[in-house]
Amino acid sequence: MSAKEEIDKLTEELKVYQDKYYKEGISLISDNEYDRLTDRLIELEKEYPEFQHPDSPTKRVGSDLTNDFPEVRHTIPVLSLDKAYSDEAVLDFFSKSIQKEGGALSFAAEEKIDGISMVLYYEKGILVRAVTRGNGEVGNDVTPNIMTMPSVPLSLPESLDIAVRGEVYLEKADFERLNAAESDESKRAANPRNLAAGTVRRQKSSEACRVPLTIYCYEGFWNDKTQTPPDHIHILSKLKALGFRINPHLAFFDSDKEKAREKLASAGLDGDAYAFSEIDEFIKKKTAERKTLPYEIDGLVFKINELDVREKFGYTEHHPRWAIAYKFEAPQAETELLSITIQVGRTGRITPVAEIAPTKLGGSTIRRATLHNQEYIDELELAIGDIVSVSKRGDVIPAVESVIEKNDKGNTTFVLPSECPCCHTKIVQIGGLQYCPNYDCPDQVKGRIAYFASTDQMDIETLGPRTVELLYNAGILESIEDIYSADYSAAADLPGIGEKSIKLLEKGIKESLTRPFTTVLSSLGVADIGKKSAELLVRNGFDSIDKILDAADRGDPDSFASIPGFGEITGKRIVEAFSSDRLRATIEALRKAGLHMDSSLDREENAEEQTFSGQVWCITGSFKNFNPRSKALKEIEKRGGRTVSSVTSKTTHLLAGEGGGSKRADAERLGVRIVSEDEFMAMLGTKDDGEKHEDGQLFLF
Ligand code: IVH
């Protein structure tokens, strides 16, 4: 037998023994015999390295050669996840995603294993590289160490080019055992993750091999997109079939439980099915289960199941827009309370805000935290100068959680002023909250105008809070209705506003005239009428402002209260709000200005010809007329086009602005039509009117 033949034979044989042992715990031969064969193969491979198989079973035992972990570039995006700290925030992620997609979505929920992020690259079914996350673009090649892990397939049953993401970790019991056996106390690791991280970077794979690391895989990226399974759960089941270790503690969320169950079953996966509404129950269950798991988890990961939607949503610079990590522990920091300022919102609500000594919290520096109301301050017995703990629990807005140390200056519990800090009207108490009752309070007026013009409402691009403040102070803009009748020429003299900016503002205002009735309705700032309830009103027959005003005139709260989700109190409040002369005057002025006060007006103006139907657009670079770039995407979608975040063979057009990176090269390579901004404007049927700001920013400042 030639050396090559002997290597081939031993490789084949040992692979069978290893598989049987690692997968089923069965030893087909004695340990001695196994060691003898392995030693022989190692010897032969040393002498004839050219005959060594890339997935040789000797990789499992590691070598004494020194690893140098060269840096290599990832070929898939290796980003981390956006975080949430409450079940509301997860639910919010569900509903915002569904809203953005404008259709049904389902979500997979996985345990967030606290280990080391790893990408396994396979070429033609052979493991060629195992790379740490690194900075997301470049990581360390730790292949020899990862190859010693029995749970990592060295070769696959199919000749695939794929990248698989997973978490390398160490079970708690193994960590305890190994740490206890370490006589040198200074060498003991603080937790399983640290020991796993150290092992992954051990210089000798023969040593790494002694730590029983394992892996759970959770994402797969097929080089040939046409081979990609249809959705996330099918990816998981395919990975499982290929021999990867998949965490069986999978949960699946859909609009109802039955649907969720069916989808899981369609992928042949076990797992728990949930309806969206059961999110708090799920999080409670997992929080309790956490301690009993054999490995450490620091949260739960929620991922959109539909891959085409993932592609459409794409990535920010730091994380995918299609997934979120719920973390069990909210980041906390300790800092000093310097002072408390009082904010007056657009509804008159008074909110005390803690001004704190700047501190780092969950990756950003914070200077302010909410204190909710007087009751909250009383509960904490909070005084200026106290050392407090702040956290990012429920919201993105940090909150003061507790007092760590009382101040030594003799300051006592803070008491809200009795007057509105803005207009000096006496503050009133409504159900535990404080309000300024003056409708004309400047802070409220400015708040109402800014809310009306905000992106989520009428979306008058240039009219942000700072511009509102400036125009209000100059006496140019004193109410919502003023937006449509004000003489902005006087604003040209204001510092920071030039003629160009005014033109832009006027253009934004003009564009806002086409917003649908539901948007106009929710922008009025009536308590209880946000986007959702405005839509509910319209769907339940209140499809014009006159119908709402009529019901208010009749003093008929029941016609609102009977709408599912509204109730008696809301009904009464709507009647009360629309009976106000002030609001009615605003409505009449807006009607005169040409805003949609009837949803029948919406359809005629909004229907764009579907000139982009069947087309798939990708976008790169920055634009003069579309800032943020999502504006261009909206235009494409309005005309029936589909938008994607990367150029593939299915992409039909690349809209290329200034700058832009590799997408242009991809488009050229794939023969995708590249469209310039000017061409695009022509395709939209909009001429560039030259009214853009020099730096392409559509802001006044
Ligand atoms: S998905 C683009 N799923 O958590 C895909 N990550 O902060 C993003 N992690 O770096 C990752 N368990 O190392 C995903 N089931 C899981 C995970 C998981 C642990 C880690 C991963 C990632 C970090 C995100």
Boltz pocket constraint, residues with backbone or C-beta under 6 A from the ligand:
constraints:
  - pocket:
      binder: B
      contacts: [[A, 77], [A, 78], [A, 79], [A, 80], [A, 81], [A, 110], [A, 111], [A, 112], [A, 113], [A, 114], [A, 115], [A, 116], [A, 117], [A, 118], [A, 133], [A, 166], [A, 167], [A, 218], [A, 219], [A, 301], [A, 320], [A, 323], [A, 325]]
      max_distance: 6.0
